[in-house]
Amino acid sequence: MEFHINLAKDTWQFAFGESGKSTRAVLILVILAVLAPVGFGREAAGPPERAAPAGGAKESVPSFPYVAEITGDNVNVRSGRGTNYYSCGKLNKGDRVKVVNHQLGWSCIVPPAGSFSWISMQYIGIDPDNPTVGIVTGDGVRVYAGSDSIKPMHSTTRQRNLNWGDKVKLLGEVKDNYYKIAPPDGTYLWVITQYTKALGPVGEVPPTVVSPRPAVVRPPVVVRTDISAEAGLKKYYALEKLIEAERVKPIAQQNYENIKKALAEIVGSKKAGKAIRYSESALKLVERYEWAFKVEKAVRLQDAELQRILERINKARAIKLAEVENLGRFAVIGQFQTFVTYGPGHYRIIDDSGKTICYALPTGSASKMDLSKLVGRKVGLVGTIQPHPQTRGALVRFTETVELR
């Protein structure tokens, strides 16, 4: 009899012969061991309480934290301890991670380079002096583990909470009213311990942590070329004109990538003379232009979010005003109850806590209505308010009732 669990790179296989009760007992233990980390919660704030390093490794494992090497390819990095948590990327053989804890066959790791998290735009202000820095504007603001394959609104694993004044690094992407951010300190991800090999304590082994997702496309390496002083100046002046041409375009249409590459070629030359110095200054100038573009983009995003917030506020205000206008004609609003102490036909109005607001007595057309169906319902009474000497409270003589929801 064979028992398979196929979980991408979270894969185990066990095979047993038909050996009766002992086989079934072992099988049950295996199933329990596999299912133990598969919880139903989505809280993975980690690391949990630290236990002695385990995970089934035969060799001695250094104390936490330590550097481990991934021993397989396509190993899932998950948002929590268990295969029911979503994948936040993959690691390959030779990649290194920083392990801070073990639990039930899983290793809790510092998010590898390239990992990211999500945080609600509603609670983030942008630092005007540094548009790549977000400042938290609330307490207990949740940070969720990010995944390229799952939308922010479906990224349900909470990594930690941040409070007022905490800072986060914005990665430039906005989706579903969430900012994409670098994982803050104190956030963690998980890999199966089976695919890790301890190398040594942090500090003794370089933690060469790589991206858990496909490698980022890097700009091509500029090959050093020898450009003469005359050719260097000629090329620089042509590039200077291209820079000015880009500057007159709308900010969103400006693109300096090719210009920067050409300037870098001049800087990398050994014989370009003073064109090297000019090109270095031009590169710094272009960087300032691009920085201004980032600031403008961040301000646009913040203005758009502010506009959405104002629209929600104005909509809610309009609804409340409409409610006030509609309810203004009522002498009293509350739950309609019978009150037979002073004879049939008397009623009382109570609030949500059960306290009596006033007493009520139908008059005019209301006295001919069947009011029993309103008992226990929230109503508004149209009528006049007068003293009620018997209870030293107020009495509403009402001519009309309106059931409210």
ABEGO torsion letter per residue (X at the ends): XBBBBBBEABBBBBBBBBAEAAAAAAAAAAAAAAAAABBABABBAOBBBBBBBBGGBABBBBBOBBBBBBABBGBBBBABBEAABBBAEBBBBGBBBBBABBBGGBBBBBBBBGBBBBBBAAABBBBAABAABBBBABBGBBBBBBBAABBAAABABBABBBBBGBBBBBAGBBBGGBBBBBBBBGBBBBBBAAABBBAEBBGABBBBBBBABBBBBBBBBBBBBBBBAAAAAAAAAAAAAAAAAAAABBAAABBAAAAAAAAAAAAABAAAEAAAAAAAAAAAAAAAAAAAAAAAAAAAAAAAAAAAAAAAAAAAAAAAAAAAAAAAABABBEBBBBBAAAEBGBBBBBBAAGBBABBBBBBEAAAABBAAAABGBBBBBBEBBBBBAAAGBBBBBBABBBBBX
